[in-house]
Amino acid sequence: MSETSNATVHAQAHTGPIKSPKQLLLAVFFSFVIPIFIIIGLVYVVNTENKPAAGAENIERATAARIQKIGTVEIRDANRVMKTGEEVFKGVCSACHATGAAGSPKFGDAAAWAPRIKTGFDALWNSALKGKGAMGAQGGGDLSDFEVARGVVYMANAAGAKFPEPQPPAPAGAPAADMPK
């Protein structure tokens, strides 16, 4: 019995922890896969540490952007020369109304302007001030309400309307003149 037990002990001493081909395949697979995941993790850690934090490159500008005021006040020269209706049209309105872009009525097209003219000057003027459809407020321009009114009258009159030319705003302290009706 001692010979058998010695042979068994001797045979077990020369075998490893892998006892089947399935265990061998799993050991080989994990000996390659685990190091690859470790390398990917290390690359990720190294790369994320080298990236500067948001605003770290220009701290002053980033801080100013985060704490900027919500609204702004812009002071315009009250004595500047007001644009005429034609200047307003050529400077702002012609971008869309000259070609009919985004469904806007073309300049001088009486058929397209007729239903709009029937709504009256105030409706047209409010649409121009607030924007309508794809058109932004004031057509995307930086105009006074008086200049927008001039532009509206110029375009509508070119299409057959008979709106009177708006009167310039009254100086401060004087009664305000009404816009055309």
C-alpha positions in Angstrom: 0.0 0.0 0.0 2.9 2.3 0.6 4.0 1.9 -3.0 0.6 2.8 -4.3 0.2 5.8 -2.1 3.8 6.9 -2.9 3.0 6.7 -6.6 -0.3 8.6 -6.2 1.4 11.3 -4.2 4.3 11.4 -6.7 1.8 11.8 -9.6 -0.2 14.5 -7.9 3.0 16.4 -7.1 3.7 16.8 -10.8 0.2 18.0 -11.9 -0.7 21.7 -11.8 -4.0 23.4 -10.9 -5.2 23.0 -14.5 -6.9 19.6 -14.8 -8.9 19.9 -18.0 -8.6 21.5 -21.5 -11.5 23.9 -20.6 -9.5 25.2 -17.6 -6.4 25.6 -19.9 -8.4 27.7 -22.4 -9.9 29.9 -19.7 -6.5 30.5 -18.1 -4.9 31.4 -21.5 -7.8 33.7 -22.3 -7.8 35.6 -19.0 -4.0 35.8 -19.0 -4.3 38.0 -22.1 -7.7 39.8 -21.5 -7.1 41.0 -18.0 -3.7 42.8 -18.8 -5.4 44.4 -21.8 -8.1 45.9 -19.6 -5.6 47.0 -17.1 -3.6 48.8 -19.9 -6.7 50.5 -21.2 -7.6 51.7 -17.7 -4.1 53.1 -17.2 -4.2 54.9 -20.5 -7.6 56.4 -19.6 -6.3 57.6 -16.2 -3.1 59.1 -17.7 -5.0 60.9 -20.5 -7.7 62.4 -18.3 -5.2 63.7 -15.8 -3.4 65.7 -18.5 -6.4 67.5 -19.8 -6.8 71.0 -18.4 -10.0 71.7 -16.5 -12.6 74.0 -18.0 -11.4 77.5 -18.0 -7.9 76.6 -16.8 -6.2 77.9 -20.0 -7.6 81.4 -19.7 -8.9 81.7 -16.2 -9.9 85.4 -16.4 -12.1 84.9 -19.5 -13.7 81.8 -18.2 -14.5 83.5 -14.9 -16.0 86.5 -16.7 -18.1 84.2 -18.9 -19.5 82.4 -15.9 -20.4 85.5 -13.9 -21.5 87.8 -16.7 -24.7 89.8 -16.3 -27.9 88.4 -17.9 -29.0 91.7 -19.5 -27.2 94.6 -21.0 -28.0 98.2 -21.5 -27.0 99.8 -24.8 -27.0 103.6 -25.1 -27.5 104.9 -28.6 -26.9 108.4 -29.9 -30.3 110.1 -29.8 -29.2 112.7 -32.3 -28.1 110.2 -35.0 -29.7 110.5 -38.4 -32.6 108.1 -38.8 -32.6 105.8 -41.8 -35.2 106.2 -44.5 -37.5 103.4 -45.5 -35.4 102.7 -48.6 -32.2 102.5 -46.5 -33.9 100.2 -44.0 -35.1 98.0 -46.8 -31.7 97.8 -48.5 -29.8 97.3 -45.3 -32.0 94.7 -43.5 -35.2 93.7 -45.3 -33.8 93.0 -48.8 -32.0 89.9 -47.6 -35.3 88.1 -47.6 -37.9 90.3 -49.3 -35.9 90.9 -52.5 -35.8 87.2 -53.2 -38.8 85.8 -51.3 -36.6 83.7 -49.1 -38.3 81.7 -46.3 -41.8 82.5 -47.7 -41.5 86.2 -47.3 -43.5 88.3 -49.8 -41.3 89.8 -52.5 -40.8 93.5 -52.7 -43.4 95.1 -55.0 -45.4 91.9 -55.4 -49.0 93.3 -54.9 -50.7 89.9 -54.9 -48.5 88.6 -52.0 -48.7 91.9 -50.0 -52.5 92.5 -50.5 -53.7 90.3 -47.6 -51.0 91.7 -45.4 -51.8 95.3 -46.3 -55.5 94.7 -45.5 -54.6 93.9 -41.9 -53.4 97.5 -41.6 -50.2 99.3 -40.8 -50.2 98.5 -37.1 -50.4 94.7 -37.7 -47.6 94.9 -40.3 -45.5 97.1 -38.0 -46.0 94.8 -35.0 -45.0 91.8 -37.1 -41.9 93.6 -38.2 -41.0 94.6 -34.6 -41.7 91.3 -33.0 -40.8 89.0 -35.9 -43.0 86.5 -37.7 -42.3 83.0 -39.0 -38.6 82.8 -39.9 -38.1 86.6 -39.6 -36.5 87.7 -36.4 -37.5 90.8 -34.4 -36.8 93.9 -36.6 -35.8 91.5 -39.4 -32.6 90.8 -37.4 -31.5 94.5 -37.6 -30.6 97.0 -35.0 -33.1 99.7 -35.7 -35.4 102.0 -33.8 -39.1 101.5 -33.9 -39.4 104.6 -36.1 -37.0 103.2 -38.6 -38.8 99.9 -38.7 -42.1 101.8 -39.4 -40.4 103.6 -42.3 -39.2 100.3 -43.7 -42.7 98.8 -43.4 -44.3 101.8 -45.1 -41.7 101.7 -47.9 -42.3 98.0 -48.7 -46.1 98.1 -48.3 -46.4 101.3 -50.5 -44.2 99.6 -53.2 -46.9 96.9 -53.3 -49.8 99.2 -53.6 -50.6 100.4 -50.0 -51.1 104.1 -49.4 -49.7 104.4 -45.9 -48.5 107.9 -45.0 -44.8 108.4 -44.1 -44.3 108.0 -40.3 -43.4 111.2 -38.4 -40.1 111.2 -36.5 -40.4 110.7 -32.7 -41.0 113.9 -30.7 -38.1 115.2 -28.6 -38.1 114.3 -24.9 -40.7 116.3 -23.0 -42.9 117.0 -26.1 -46.1 115.0 -26.8 -45.5 112.0 -29.0 -46.6 112.0 -32.6 -48.7 109.0 -33.6 -47.5 106.5 -36.2 -49.7 106.2 -39.3 -52.8 104.1 -39.0 
